């Protein structure tokens, strides 16, 4: 057996002592940042006191107006404060149909069909997908909200870029509508008592007044601040029609200005930043917000085919022959200045979209071959349709969005 010996113990190790650095080295204090910290703390306390006083005052004086529904609108409306600025529009994919409608809203893309409503932000993220509730939806985008109503139906909805805020029913068939940048809107309906009713709502979505019209209302628009409403009506006159243009102030059903044009059929009314635009079969008319005519341009010599109006410009296409192979294209500034008046030979136009940025492009024309962009210097840039049929063109600040049945993507961006 091996001899295993146990080593004798050596001298004990000295005990370890804790270093008491914290108690011996005083902390370094920067007097400047200490002063800044005190200022911020004081500012925060003042803000809390101001908020408490504000909440107390609102509760005391406006307590009756503080409802659950108002608070819900406030929370849902936070999305309007989110910036939508972006360098371009990303490609999006969806399951659509040939009847889908498209509009630009908050620099993104809103799309609606008979079964659903979609909204994509500028980065291509799908923010909303839900039942549209409309058999034939019409999209009316504005600066703050988007109005969607059922053409020939009774329902309508209002959206921001995050969610639907309200969905309501008018009880009468909706024929047209418009929304202001401030959030006020109008809906033209058919009533049992009279032929047409222009229903006006404020930015809180409350009904404020009804304007009854005996004649056929074919267009209505509300000014960007919601203070004026222009109504264009067709008046039967034997075998012809006359056009009545009336302007009403918010809260006053009686017109402050009325003009009648003989042998003229109104087609559409639009509220731009500088005034109202009226499109008739005989010409384009430009008014201030009180209904005073500023200028007009005759459309004689061509059969009106397509038109589109935006805050930045208005575009009109007329056919010069029965085959539709020769088209007159006019583009107007909101004040009535003619930006383009040209005739296209051997070009069959199937649609027109007014530009959102006339300094880059004046108009986008839809043709069987694709899309034709016309620049301010007259340069024509075609975009081939390719294998997928183009069912929509949505002008944006940087070019246009090409929409097909299954996807949407940016074009003319450079």
Secondary structure by P-SEA (a helix, b strand, c coil): ccbbbbbcccccccbbbbbcccccccccccaaaaaaaaaaaaaaaaaaaaaaaaaaaaaacccccccaaaaaaaaaacccccccccccccbbbbbccccbbbbbcccbbbbbcccbbbbbcccccccccccccccbbbbbbcccbbbbbbccccbbbbbcccccccccccccccccccccccccbbbbbbbcccccccccccccccccbbbbbccccccccccccccbbbbbbbbbcccbbbbbbbbbccccccccbbbbbcccccccccccccbbbbbcccbbbbbcccccccccccccccccccccccccbbbbbbbccccccbbbbbbbcccccccbbbbbccccccbbbbbcccccccbbbbccccbbbbcccbbbbbbbbcccccccccccccbbbbbccccccccccc
